[in-house]
Structure formats: structure tokens, C-alpha cells
Amino acid sequence: MLQSKQVYRGSFLDVRHDLVRLPDGATATREYIVHPGAVMVVPVLDDGRLVIERQWRYPLARTMLEFPAGKLEAGEPPLACAVRELAEETGYRAAEWARAGILHNAIAYSNEGIEVWFARGLTPGERQLDAGEFLDVGTASIEELDAMARNGDLTDAKTLIGLLWLQNWRAGRWPLEWHSAAGRSGNFDASHDNQDMNGSRRP
């Protein structure tokens, strides 16, 4: 990178225009969005159904089907963000959490990374939506989500990745490390490490 210029600064997005040198020695410009990062939660109810949201997304001018998600606050650990967003948007609190991984949803023009977390042992409660936030909360089975993905009703990239993780976890191909919730600290109680998808301890 030879030069970097901020061309726009919004409430949380930073648009930059950089001058870079290419492998052949030529120069080129790159425009991209600097994003603080985000977290998505795949909330699994005791009966196996998933908590989902329907939310109007202004850039697409349509209602989108999504798993709960939200951006990281400055200095906020990802688990704390996941706990906060799940409670604020759906009212649910989770007894156990598992980190699946991270996805990069717009690699051509943004550095945004979205951490994927699974939550189970859910207890319902009261939502605390942010000002200007409007969304409906419901549930769906994995089969219903799969059908919506096939017919084009589910197109949100992060939720599709969450569905991929969910299908592979349930099939036993992609194990998750479950841990007891530890509030908003971002820490884990390791006494529940190494449990499989049915809650039994793995060797």
C-alpha cells in the first residue's frame, strides 16, 4: 500500500481509497469499507427449532430472513456481543455457547468479519430493541430453512453460512465445543468443554 485516504466516515463505517502496487510493479487504486466486525448467533431451541428474525433491510428494500446478529462495539469481546445481541433482539438468554468460526461476507470491498456463535439452553425474556430497530422474531425448523434457501426466500449470506454450519454439526461432521455461559465477560466455564451435539461428553 503506497497511500491510504479516508473518503467518508459515517457513524460506524469508514470508506477508504488506497493506492497500491501490484505484483507486476504497476499501481492501482482500491476502494473498500472498513467495518468494526460483527457477530451472528444461531439460537437452537430445546425442540431443535431455530430462532429467526424478519427484518426490513433498507439497501435491498425488502424484508430479510436472518439469524440474530449485530456489530461489535469498540473493545467488546465477540461472545459478549453475541450474548447482548441475542437478548436485545429476541429476549432469549442462553445457558451454553459454542464458537463455530468466522466468515468474511464481502471480500471484494470490505474487511468485515462476522463471528458465528451457536447458543442453546434458551430461556425467553423481554426484548430491548435499539431505537429505530424493528424486527419480528419467530422459529423455523432446519428443514424449513433449507427449503427457503432452495427456493430463494433465504438469501442472506451470513444466515446461509449459519445454516451450513448447523447442517454439518447435526450430521456430526463439524463438532462444536460447548461452554457454560459466563455473562457478558466473554469468558467461558471450561467445565462443559468437549460436549457433543446431544450434550454427552466426548472423550
C-alpha positions in Angstrom: 0.0 0.0 0.0 1.5 3.3 -1.1 -1.1 5.7 0.1 -4.4 5.5 2.0 -7.1 8.2 2.1 -10.3 8.3 4.1 -13.0 9.5 1.8 -16.0 9.0 4.1 -16.6 8.5 7.8 -20.1 7.5 9.0 -21.4 6.5 12.3 -19.5 3.2 12.1 -18.4 2.7 8.5 -15.1 4.1 7.1 -14.7 4.2 3.3 -11.1 4.4 2.1 -9.3 5.0 -1.2 -5.9 3.4 -1.4 -3.1 3.5 -3.9 -1.4 0.1 -4.1 1.4 -1.5 -6.0 0.6 -4.7 -8.0 2.8 -7.8 -8.3 3.9 -6.7 -11.8 5.1 -3.3 -10.4 2.1 -1.3 -11.7 0.0 0.8 -9.4 -3.8 0.7 -9.0 -6.5 2.1 -6.7 -8.6 0.1 -4.3 -11.8 1.4 -2.6 -13.1 -0.5 0.4 -15.1 -0.3 3.6 -13.5 -0.6 7.0 -16.0 -2.4 9.3 -15.7 -2.9 13.1 -16.8 -6.5 12.8 -20.0 -8.3 13.8 -21.4 -11.4 15.4 -24.2 -13.8 14.3 -26.0 -16.2 16.7 -27.6 -19.5 15.7 -30.1 -20.0 18.5 -31.1 -23.6 19.0 -34.3 -24.3 21.0 -34.7 -27.5 23.1 -37.0 -29.0 20.4 -34.4 -28.4 17.7 -36.1 -25.4 16.1 -34.2 -22.2 15.4 -34.9 -18.7 16.5 -35.0 -16.4 13.4 -35.8 -12.8 12.6 -37.6 -11.0 9.8 -36.1 -7.5 9.4 -36.5 -4.8 6.7 -33.2 -4.1 5.1 -33.1 -0.6 3.5 -30.4 -1.2 0.9 -32.3 -4.1 -0.6 -35.8 -2.5 0.0 -37.1 -5.9 1.3 -37.6 -7.9 4.4 -34.9 -10.4 5.0 -34.9 -13.7 7.0 -31.9 -13.8 9.3 -30.4 -15.3 12.4 -29.8 -12.6 15.1 -26.7 -10.5 14.5 -25.1 -7.2 15.3 -21.9 -5.2 15.1 -19.2 -5.2 17.7 -18.9 -2.2 20.0 -15.5 -0.7 20.5 -13.4 -3.1 22.6 -16.3 -5.6 23.0 -15.4 -9.3 23.1 -17.3 -11.3 20.4 -19.0 -13.5 23.0 -20.2 -10.5 24.9 -21.6 -9.1 21.7 -23.4 -12.4 20.9 -25.0 -12.5 24.4 -26.1 -8.9 24.1 -27.5 -9.1 20.6 -29.4 -12.3 21.3 -31.0 -10.8 24.4 -31.7 -7.4 22.8 -33.2 -8.6 19.6 -35.0 -11.8 20.7 -35.3 -11.7 24.5 -33.6 -15.1 24.8 -30.8 -15.9 27.2 -28.6 -19.0 26.6 -27.1 -21.4 29.1 -24.4 -22.6 26.7 -22.4 -21.1 23.8 -20.1 -22.5 21.1 -18.0 -20.6 18.6 -18.2 -22.0 15.1 -15.8 -19.7 13.3 -15.7 -16.5 11.3 -16.9 -15.6 7.8 -16.0 -12.7 5.5 -19.1 -11.7 3.6 -17.8 -9.0 1.3 -14.1 -9.7 0.5 -14.1 -7.6 -2.7 -14.9 -4.3 -0.9 -14.9 -4.7 2.9 -12.7 -6.1 5.7 -15.8 -7.1 7.7 -15.6 -10.3 9.6 -18.7 -11.9 11.2 -18.1 -14.4 14.1 -20.6 -17.3 14.1 -21.8 -18.4 17.5 -24.3 -21.2 18.5 -26.5 -20.8 21.5 -28.6 -23.4 23.3 -30.4 -23.9 26.6 -32.5 -20.8 25.7 -34.7 -19.0 28.2 -37.2 -16.5 26.8 -37.3 -12.9 28.2 -38.2 -9.4 27.2 -36.6 -7.8 24.1 -34.7 -4.5 24.3 -34.5 -3.3 20.7 -32.3 -0.3 19.8 -34.0 2.9 18.8 -35.1 2.7 15.2 -34.8 -1.1 15.1 -37.9 -3.1 14.0 -37.9 -6.8 13.6 -40.2 -9.8 14.1 -39.0 -12.9 15.9 -40.1 -16.4 15.1 -38.9 -20.0 14.8 -38.2 -22.4 12.0 -37.0 -26.0 11.6 -33.8 -26.8 9.8 -35.9 -28.4 7.0 -37.9 -25.2 6.6 -34.8 -23.1 6.4 -33.3 -25.5 3.9 -36.4 -25.2 1.7 -36.3 -21.4 2.0 -32.7 -21.4 0.9 -33.5 -23.6 -2.1 -36.5 -21.5 -3.3 -34.7 -18.2 -2.8 -36.7 -16.8 0.2 -33.5 -17.1 2.3 -30.6 -15.2 0.6 -28.8 -13.5 3.5 -25.2 -14.7 3.2 -24.4 -15.0 6.9 -27.6 -16.9 7.6 -26.8 -19.3 4.8 -23.4 -19.9 6.3 -25.1 -20.4 9.7 -27.4 -23.0 8.1 -24.4 -24.8 6.5 -22.7 -25.0 10.0 -26.0 -26.2 11.5 -26.5 -29.0 9.0 -22.9 -30.2 9.4 -23.0 -30.0 13.2 -26.2 -32.0 13.3 -24.7 -34.5 10.9 -21.7 -34.9 13.2 -19.2 -33.6 10.7 -18.4 -30.3 12.2 -18.2 -30.6 16.0 -18.8 -27.7 18.3 -17.1 -27.0 21.7 -19.9 -26.0 24.1 -19.3 -24.0 27.2 -21.4 -22.6 30.0 -22.4 -19.0 29.7 -20.4 -16.6 31.7 -22.5 -13.4 31.3 -21.0 -10.6 29.2 -17.4 -11.1 30.2 -16.6 -13.1 27.1 -15.1 -15.8 29.3 -16.1 -19.5 29.5 -16.6 -22.0 32.2 -14.4 -24.9 30.9 -16.3 -27.5 32.9 -18.6 -28.0 30.0 -15.9 -28.4 27.3 -15.9 -31.2 24.8 -19.6 -31.9 24.7 -21.2 -33.2 21.6 -24.4 -32.0 20.0 -26.6 -34.2 22.3 -25.0 -32.9 25.4 -22.9 -36.0 26.3 -19.2 -35.7 27.0 -16.8 -36.6 24.3 -13.6 -38.5 25.2 
